[in-house]
Amino acid sequence: MRTYLYILFIILFTSCHDVSQKVSWLNQQPRLAYEKAVFEISAKDLSAIEAVYIYTGIQATELELVRSKKSIQAKTPKGKFLFSGPARLIIKDKNNHLSIFKFIGNQKARTETKDFRSPKTLITDSSLTQQQLVYTITEARNIVLKNNEAASELWKDLAPQAKTYRAQENKAETSFYVEAGSCSNIKLSQQKQGLNTSFFNTNQLKDQYGNQITEGTKAIFYIQKGKELTRIERVSEDGIVKMKLPEHIQKPYSIWLEIGVAKSNKIALN
Amino acid sequence: MSLLDKNTLSNKSGRLLLLVALCLVLLTHGIILYFTLPKTYDAYVHMFFADHYSRFWFDPNEYRWYTGFLTTSYPPLVHQLIALLSKVFPYKISFVIYAVVVYEALVIGMYRFTKLFFSKEIAGVAAILTVLSTALIETVHVYGQVPTITGMALLLNAIPFLYLFIIKRKPYYLVMALSFISVVVCSHHVTAIFGMVFFIAPVIFMALADQIETASTNFWKFLIQIFKKALASWKQIVLFGGLTIFLAITLILPYWLWSKNDPITQVSIPHGSRDNFLTNLSSGLVFYIIPLALIIALILAVSYLLTRKKRNIGWAVSFFLCLLLGSGGTTPLPKLMLGENAFNILTLDRFGFWAAIIAIPFMAKFIYSFLNGSVKEFWVKRIGERYHFSLAGISGFSYLIFIVFIFHLGSFRPLQPKEIEIQPMLNFLNRDDHIRWRFMTLGFGDQMAWLSTHTLAASVDGNYHSARRLPELTSRPIERLENAKFAGDPGLESLKDFLTQAEKYNLKYVFSNDRYYDPLLFYSGWNRTIRLENGIMVWEKGNISTIKPIQPKELSENLKLMWGILPITVLMLCFILTFYYLKYYKEGDYNNSKLQDTQTFPNYINYVSSLLPLAFFTIFIAYQVVNILLTNEQKTPTKTVENFYNHLDFQEFEKAYHFYKKDPTYSIHQYLLEKSVKDGGLLPTYAKMNTIVTKELSQKGDKRTVEVSANWNTAVGNHNTIDTLQLVKENGSWYIIPKKFEAEIPEEQMMQYDFTLFKKIGKRIISSFTTEKDDRIKKPFVSVRSLEIIQQDSNQYIVGEILNADNIPVNYLAYANVTYANGKTLKYFPRMDAQYNFSPKATTYFKIPIPVTDSIKEITVAVDTDVSEKGYLHGCITSHTINSNTDQVAKLELKLFNDLPTNINVPGILIAERNKNGQLVNVKTHLHKTAVRSAQHLTFKYTYKKETTEVITQSLKLFVNGAERNVDNSLNKNKSLDILPHSFIAEELYFH
């Protein structure tokens, strides 16, 4: 029994051995430019090396390998942009062993100007002042300093015209919006249909700058009939609020409309 | 046949029977368990723990439940083994494999345990009885408690070694006993703490008794002999006891440290095993009758065998004590014996389980005797072999039917909701960073643990009650949030705390499988987002921040290593030692001279114990059949009404219809049609009946008038109803005369309603980065128009009026930061007296309760807003007349007209009250109990009780989205009562 245990122990022990090999980066540098970089790698068994990667903070990129007898040359694929900053060169072999080397890389690329506005939505009840931040980034999203500044800041006063604007003409994501504020003048009127059906509607509701109020603005009709007060909620459509009076509400009553802080005229029907 | 030949035959038969038992385990439990485990109480919890070890073997911090708890609160071995199996098999299969293996170990353990008392043949019968024991079937297939089975399996295997150690004093017996006990300790804490006492003490007693050459007939002298033998064996006993205690402490030291540093201090959770089984028959059935059915039937024979020999005294004491303790609150004795604390923490069914285990050898002896011994001879002499065979067959068959009944317990009273497909929920949690918030489930039963097993998302709830420390859970007698309705008012209050204080625990999502909770979710500020492919509705609360990093509980590295390494090591050691022992040290049988094989029974036991099982099981099954199939539910007027309401409560409308008087003008179609038109609402749809009281008001020949008073539990409060029904007797049964139904006929044939849908586009730039700056939508602006601190009786509140000054619907969260004189600052949120979503330019109100636990230094009110896409339609056209308005009450007449194209399921109003100075003094939600259908009216009277309110002059700071603001002028100062619609609409209007 003991003999069998010893044999089992030896088998387990010897089966746990490391088959990794030493891999070296021949032209290792602490800093390099990705456009020109060629990573020269050597190892005892070059055929065991399966892949070479560059890991930056946000991406993993597999390099193209050119094999020779003495070494392997790894290059970044054409057209591929790499994030500047601390990175790792990772060499993987057939047994999934990894050899890791640290360096700092950078890459020149096309730049893009960003114009960011805040807040993106303003209503005409507010001050209509907006912050503008302009900055430049590379395709790899690195900020490029201009005049030693990362970004420039301006405060803009916007026109009170309700519409959608763009900070940058060809970019839909840079849209910002001026929207109508509270309506200022509500005129309520009645239309009759048939003997008993009454419709009530407002004028074209606008804010103080003449912008039509936003679609879906809540309006509350109040109907006072003696001691009974009825509340009917509706929303605006194309700047107008309409309501068909329910059949069970019969004269006499008085009716008015409230939207936020604004009130309409009162109509008394006998 | 010579004695030697008899022994050899007995040994062979015993081993064969053991083999049969082991095969039976595979063929029965091995196959059935896969199908019963989804319906068990605990199987998923153990799989969740296994998943923890599978992911984080050496880290005991489990953050997915209760904002984090330590897994050192439960001995790890069982979970670690399932975790190891799960590396190869899926969890359910791993669980089944483990459970079957451990059941096999239990069968072997019972075989070896029985050999201490009887021959191998009887031990073989005991092994088969273990497969068929109702206590074990219930533990595995109803409870899913594999650690209990593991602990018992290994303990039974340890006991013969302990016995032999005391008798023969050979060290390898001690080593074997301790190795098995070590595994018990690492598997199940309750078996280690309590169970060992009921098994270890009797076996030591038995071993000492067996060493007495001539036992005294006098009981006290016999005890003195035992004491002397104990003194003679003191070294063995002390060595065993000391080493056991040392191992018990060392092997699961982190568990003891957790118990000491973080003791269980929660309010006792009610459990059926503590009920009085005479008054609560269903608890008695589940926790006493089912597990102990065969023991009760054979109690005379078992008691006789236990008390015949002095060596069995210890076992007799254990057995009867366990029977007594397992009876729960039926007598005051268990509470007196265990103490109030232990009584309220422990679930007492485990004592019945241990009694069942102890009884198995003795039941096996009687059954063997009945089939092949003195009892058989007794019957054959009296009724002949043929009738004895029939008696045996029918008894066995009736027991089998009883076992089948246990397997189908769930179909009579479902113990769990239907199986839920979890993949859609996993997909939901995995996308859009939903995992950054906590979630909760409602109506999932124990399947919530199955969901947790498959995700890294965190829940505020959990399924291991001993480990929870959240005050909202520990301060109330509630098991889980997820089945809060079954815990009555305390359960719902606990749930309300979590739903209203969601921000405190970063709780953002609720998966609801039970519409009972819909009104509570809605009125606590939750919105429906999507219905998943499996039918589960996802509710979401706005303005909840993401989970902050939590400092995990500190545990030394050595303890973590111990916890991860020792249990498995101990198990492997046990295997190796067992192998070694079987190869080199195994001797013959234990102590043949002490076996009770030649035991015969007195006649009364032969009669009673042979016939009682047949009578018991037959009567039991017959009672169930009669109850379910043959009872006349309409025997008396009051019973008719009670059963009618019961069927309605369980939504069994077709059954309820049959309680109506048969009338060709009132078909079932008419009934269902009328029901669909007039029903719906808080009580018909979202309530469970709590109590029902019926009273006969009048009788006239075959006619009766019955008044029925019912109390209904809803998630938003209790409601009472009183109704009067007319009944008539026909053909021996009572029938209800249906009431005439007058439907309101709406003026319109088509309803139309205009409202605007809003949709937040969300991420426009497709990128795995966090949201681009250009995609961030600004927080909508709200204006607070009134803000007061009011005092009502001894309570304080903050009431406010708020206007949506923006052009999009808003979801807001108002809360008060209250700094007390003791320096503590706590956050309080509104409960149901608020509308959380409102339309552009709409106004609403809120009320925040402020507990006055100490004098208040400062109050800051904050309002956070977010875009809302749903929940901003609140209901119908609301008309109110104030018939009288005094300082104490306002009598209101309310008329609601539903102008929406859908039913309003819970019509409600939000009332804002102002005093003579125009100050806001109260905000209150009132809900009506019946629905109002589209194009129909609902009229009701409501007496609004005014609280004695004082407006407290104290400056309040106000912040809106983090910026300090002033309170603007109120828009409704002149309205003494402002009444807004505040209804719950079940049908989703906002489609996305």
Interface residues (C-beta under 8 A of the other chain):
Chain A: M1 F116 S118 P119 K120 T121 I123 D125 S126 A172 E173 T174 E179 A180 S182 T214 E215 G216 T217 K218 A219 I220 I223 G226 K227 E228 L229 T230 R231 I232 E233 R234 V235 E237 P246 E247 H248 E258 I259 G260 V261
Chain B: Y580 K583 Y584 E747 D754 F755 T756 F758 R764 I765 E772 K773 D774 D775 R776 I777 K778 F781 L803 N804 A805 D806 N807 P809 F838 S839 P840 K841 A842 T843 H874 I877 T878 S879 H880 T881 I882 N883 K895 F897 D899 H937 L971 I979 L980 P981
